[in-house]
Amino acid sequence: MEPSSKAQDMFVFEFLDLLAAPIITYSASWADGIPGELKEAIKGARLIAGLKKEETATIPEVVAYMITRTYEAPMSREWTNIYLWASAKYMKQSKRKTDEDLKEIAAPSELNEYEQSLLKKLRKWIYEQRRKYVKESMKKN
């Protein structure tokens, strides 16, 4: 029995979303400022999130978005905490830094409830923007 056309389209969509969707940035002007190793980490993190059926942007995606945000203007304390927390989490996950190494940047070990809600909204928004781009590009083709 062959999969339906709708099932095939959904498979292609999910595949493209995980492997070919663009990295969502605050400003396209600063997209070149995202380190290559972070771009590679995003691919791996998306695959893991896809296998887990997580419907949210990954921490490396948040870091990439926040990098491009920092070039635009100073951020509030809450967003600075979110950026530092996410960056520290990414650096530990990718084994680039240890807790000891990260003491110098004074990243919060956890976010308060309000910061968690901001991060959750940002992760959902990045995820939706990424998928929206893939849908639009599939329609064009």
Long-range contacts (C-beta under 8 A, 24 or more apart in sequence): 9-138, 12-138, 13-134, 13-135, 13-138, 14-50, 16-134, 16-137, 16-138, 17-46, 17-50, 17-130, 17-131, 17-134, 18-46, 18-47, 18-50, 19-43, 19-46, 19-47, 20-134, 21-46, 21-130, 21-131, 21-133, 21-134, 22-130, 22-133, 23-61, 23-64, 23-65, 24-57, 24-61, 24-64, 24-65, 24-126, 24-129, 24-130, 24-133, 25-64, 25-65, 25-68, 26-65, 26-66, 26-68, 26-69, 26-72, 27-68, 27-69, 27-71, 27-72, 29-71, 30-67, 30-68, 30-71, 30-72, 31-68, 33-67, 33-68, 33-71, 34-64, 34-67, 34-68, 37-94, 38-63, 38-64, 38-67, 38-90, 39-64, 41-90, 41-94, 55-124, 55-127, 56-120, 56-123, 56-124, 56-127, 57-122, 57-123, 57-124, 57-125, 57-126, 57-127, 57-130, 58-123, 59-86, 59-89, 59-90, 59-93, 60-90, 60-94, 61-123, 61-126, 61-130, 62-86, 62-119, 62-122, 62-123, 62-126, 63-87, 63-90, 65-122, 65-126, 78-114, 78-115, 78-118, 79-118, 81-108, 81-111, 81-112, 81-115, 82-111, 82-115, 82-118, 82-119, 82-122, 84-108, 85-109, 85-110, 85-111, 85-115, 85-119, 86-119
